[in-house]
């Protein structure tokens, strides 16, 4: 069961973003309802060195076992696209979306 963490500043439609990202990952992997968990990690502040103002990126980490490079890439792309679409729909200015797949670490 993949677990997805999404780091972003607090937003009233955050639940919608989590649902869309979870659905995108599930669709990308061909999984059923309830097979992907998504949770938010609140970002209280972000800055970029050498600049004034804030930096705004959505960071998505998919934690899961190896499902083959093609399927994992498809899930990553789908999650990033869902986040970008959500940002545009809610007029949330984003500099970009970063999405990665994290495999379990074995000692």
C-alpha positions as CSV (number, residue, x, y, z in Angstrom):
1,X,0.0,0.0,0.0
2,X,1.7,3.2,-1.1
3,X,1.7,6.1,1.4
4,X,1.9,9.6,-0.1
5,X,3.1,12.6,1.8
6,X,2.4,16.1,0.3
7,X,4.2,19.1,1.8
8,X,2.5,22.4,1.1
9,X,1.5,25.6,2.9
10,X,-1.9,25.2,4.7
11,X,-4.9,25.7,2.3
12,X,-8.7,25.3,2.8
13,X,-8.9,22.8,-0.1
14,X,-6.0,20.7,1.1
15,X,-8.2,17.7,1.5
16,X,-9.2,17.9,-2.2
17,X,-5.6,18.0,-3.2
18,X,-4.8,14.9,-1.1
19,X,-7.8,13.0,-2.6
20,X,-6.8,14.0,-6.1
21,X,-3.2,12.9,-5.6
22,X,-4.2,9.6,-4.0
23,X,-6.6,8.9,-6.8
24,X,-3.9,9.7,-9.4
25,X,-1.4,7.4,-7.8
26,X,-4.0,4.6,-7.5
27,X,-5.0,5.0,-11.2
28,X,-1.3,5.2,-12.2
29,X,-0.7,1.9,-10.5
30,X,-4.0,0.2,-11.3
31,X,-5.0,-0.1,-7.6
32,X,-8.4,-0.2,-6.1
33,X,-10.2,2.1,-3.7
34,X,-8.5,2.4,-0.3
35,X,-5.2,1.1,-1.6
36,X,-3.3,4.5,-1.4
37,X,-3.1,6.7,1.7
38,X,-2.3,10.4,1.3
39,X,-1.4,12.8,4.1
40,X,-0.3,16.4,4.3
41,X,2.8,17.7,5.9
42,X,2.2,21.4,6.7
43,X,4.8,23.9,5.6
44,X,4.8,27.0,7.8
45,X,7.4,29.0,6.0
46,X,9.7,28.7,2.9
47,X,12.4,31.0,1.6
48,X,14.9,30.9,-1.3
49,X,18.5,32.0,-0.7
50,X,19.4,35.3,-2.1
51,X,15.8,36.4,-2.7
52,X,13.2,38.3,-0.7
53,X,9.7,36.8,-0.3
54,X,8.7,33.2,-0.2
55,X,9.4,30.2,-2.3
56,X,6.4,27.9,-3.1
57,X,6.8,24.3,-4.2
58,X,4.6,21.3,-3.7
59,X,6.7,18.3,-2.6
60,X,5.2,14.9,-3.1
61,X,6.8,11.7,-1.8
62,X,5.4,8.3,-2.6
63,X,6.6,5.7,-0.1
64,X,6.2,2.2,-1.5
65,X,7.7,-1.0,-2.6
66,X,9.3,-1.4,-6.1
67,X,6.6,-1.7,-8.7
68,X,8.8,-1.4,-11.7
69,X,10.3,1.8,-13.1
70,X,7.5,2.4,-15.7
71,X,4.6,2.0,-13.3
72,X,6.4,4.1,-10.6
73,X,7.2,6.9,-13.2
74,X,3.5,6.8,-14.4
75,X,2.3,7.2,-10.8
76,X,4.8,10.0,-10.1
77,X,3.8,11.9,-13.3
78,X,0.1,11.4,-12.4
79,X,0.6,12.8,-8.9
80,X,2.5,15.8,-10.1
81,X,-0.1,16.6,-12.7
82,X,-2.9,16.3,-10.2
83,X,-1.1,18.7,-7.9
84,X,-0.3,21.2,-10.7
85,X,-4.0,21.1,-11.9
86,X,-5.2,21.6,-8.3
87,X,-2.8,24.6,-7.9
88,X,-4.1,26.2,-11.1
89,X,-7.8,25.6,-10.2
90,X,-7.3,27.2,-6.8
91,X,-5.1,30.0,-8.0
92,X,-2.3,28.8,-5.8
93,X,1.0,30.2,-7.2
94,X,3.5,27.4,-7.4
95,X,7.0,27.5,-8.7
96,X,6.7,23.8,-9.4
97,X,5.9,20.3,-8.2
98,X,8.6,17.9,-7.1
99,X,7.5,14.2,-6.9
100,X,9.6,11.2,-6.0
101,X,9.2,7.6,-5.2
102,X,10.9,6.4,-2.0
103,X,11.7,2.7,-1.8
104,X,12.0,1.0,1.6
105,X,15.4,1.1,3.1
106,X,16.7,-2.2,4.4
107,X,19.6,-2.3,6.9
